[in-house]
Amino acid sequence: MRRAAALATCLALLGAGCANATNRTTYTPTWTPPATASASATPTLSPEDAASRATALAMEPPAPYTPEFTPEGAATAATYFLNLYPYVYATGDLDAWQNMSDDNCEFCNSVINNVTELHDAGGWTDPWGQEITPLEWWDDDADPNRNVVRIQTSFTGHASHSGDGIESAQTNAADEILLIQMYWTGSTWSVEIVDIEDADD
C-alpha cells in the first residue's frame, strides 16, 4: 500500500516516543470520571439512572478476532481494540483491554486508570456507537513485528455518570484519525502507542 508522504516517518517517530512529532498528541479519553459522593454516603439511584446503569453493565463485548501475523491482521487487531473502548467504559470489564495493552502504552494505561476509578465509585458510561475504518497500514523496516495502522473513527455523543447518578460528564460526537502502533508478540498483537493524527499531517 502506498504510504502518504506525511506519514512515511511516522513509525520512527512513534518508536522514539514522538519526540519530534510536534503536531501530534497522544490520544487520551475525552472525558474524566465525574465527582462522586463521599464513601460514607449510600448512593440511591433514580429508577431511570438504575436502568441506565443496568443497560451499560449488560453491554455485550465485541466479537473476538483470530490473531494473524500479517499487516491486515494488525489492522483487524487495532479495530478490535478500539471496539473494546466503549465496552470497558460501560461495563468496567478490563480483561481483554489489559491483555492487548503494552505495559508502556500511555493511552492504554490512562483508560485502565479512568475506568477503574469510575466503576470503583459505582459510576458508569452509557454505551455509544462508533464506526471504525482502517485506512492504511505498514510495517517497520527494522522490525517486521511492529506495524502502524492508520484508522478513521467516528463516535456518537455519550455521558459518564457518578455512582449516585447526580453528576454526569458529556462527551460530544467526533471524528478522528488515529495512528496505532502494534507489536506482534509471537502469538498475538499488543498495542504500544495510540496517537491522534492532526488535520495538518
N, C-alpha and C positions, 0 to 999 in steps of 0.2 A: 504494500500500500504506500502511496506517495505520502511523504511526511510534509506537512506545512512548514515553510521556511522558519517561521517564528517559533516552531516547536522542535526544530532539529536538535537543539542543545538542551531540551527540557530534561532529559534523563540525567545528564551530567549535573544539571542544577539541582535536581531533586536528590541525587545521590550525595551532593555536597550540602544538603540541608537548605537548599535555596538561598545560599549566602549571597548570590548575585542576582536573585530574582526579585528585583525591586518592584516589579509591577504585579507580583502575586502575593496573596496572603493565604495562610493555612486555613483550610475550610473548618469552620467551627459552628456548633449549633447556633441557630438564630434566636434562641431564647435561653433564659436561665430559669431554674425551678423557682416558682413564686414563694414568697414568705409563707411560713406555716404557723399554726398556733403553737403555744408552748407545750412541752412534753407533758406537763401536768394536766392539761385540758383533755377532755374526751370529746373528739370531734363527732358531730352528728350531721350527716349529710341529708339534704332535702331529698325527696323521692326522685326528683329529676337528676340531681347530681349522683345519687346512688346508682341510678340506671345508666348514666353516662360512664361511671367508673366500671360497672359490671361489663358494659359493652367493650370498653377498652381492654380490660383484663382477659376477655374472651377472644381477642383478636387471634386469628389463625396465623401461624408463621408462614413465610414464603416457602414455596415448594423447593425441596432440596435439589442440588445440582450434582453432577458427577465431575470431579476434578479431572481436567485434561491438560497435559503439558504441551500446549500449543498457544500461539497468540490469541486465537479465538477462544481457547479455554480460559485465558486470563481475562478476556472481556466478559465472558459468562460469569466468572467468579466475582468480578467487580460489580456486575449488575446484581447478583445475588446479595452481595454485601450491602449495597445501597437499599435493596428491598428489605433488609433487616432493620434499617434505620427507624421507620415508623413503628415497627413491631416492638423493638426494645423499649421505646418511649411509652408505648401504650401498655405493655404488659410487665415491664421490669425484668423480663427473662433475657439475660445477657449471655447465656451459654454459647450459642452459635457465634455471636459477635466477638466474644473473647477468644474463641478458638481460631478465628480468622485474623485477629489483630496482632501485629508485631509488638513486642514489648516497648519499643521506642516510638510507636505511632502516636503522635500528639493528638490528632483528631480522634483516633480510636479511644484513647485514654480519657479524653475530655467527655466523650459520650458516656463511657462507663461511670465516671465520677458523677455526672449530672443525673443520669438515670438512677443510680444508687441513692443519691441524695433525695431525689423526687419521691421515689417509691418507699424508701425507709420512713419518710414523713407521711405516708399514706396518700400521696398525690398520684396523679396520672396525667397522660396526654391523650387527647382524643385522636383516634386513628385518622390518618389523612391519605388522600390519593396522590399518586405520583406516577410520572412517566419517565422511563429511563431508556436512553438510546445511545449505545456505543457508536462513536463516530469514526475513530481510527485507533490503532494500537501498534506498538513497535517494541522490539526488544533491545537490550543493552549489548552493544558490540563486544564489550569487555566481559560481560557475564550474561550468557543466554538465559540464565534462570530468572533474570529480572526483566519485567515488562512494564511499560506505561500504557494505560488505557485512557483515552480522551472520551468523555461521556457527557451527553446533554441530559439535564434533569429538569423536570417541571413538577412542582408540587402545589397542592391546594392549601388554603389557609386553615389553621387549626389552633387549638388552645391547650395550654397546660394548666392544671388545676392544683391548688393546695389541698392538703389532706382533709381540711374542714370544709372545702368547697367554697370558701368565702372569697379567695383571691384567685385570679387567673391571669395568665400572660398569653397574649395573642401573637401568633406568627402569621404574617401575610403570605399570600401565594407568591411564588417567584420562579424564575427560570435561570438556571446557572449551567455553566460548562465546567466540569471537574476534570482534573488530572489525577489519576490514581496509580500509584506505583505499587506493583505486585511482585512477590518473590515466590518462586517455586521451591518448596522445602524438600522435595523428593517424593512427596505423596499428595500434597495439596498446595493451594495458593494462600499466601499470607499478605495482608495489607500493610505496607510500610509507611506510605505518605498519602494524604488526600489534600489537594490544593484546589483553590478556585482559579480559573483562568479569567483574567481581566479582559474586557472588551477590546483593549488596545493590542492584545497579544497577536 
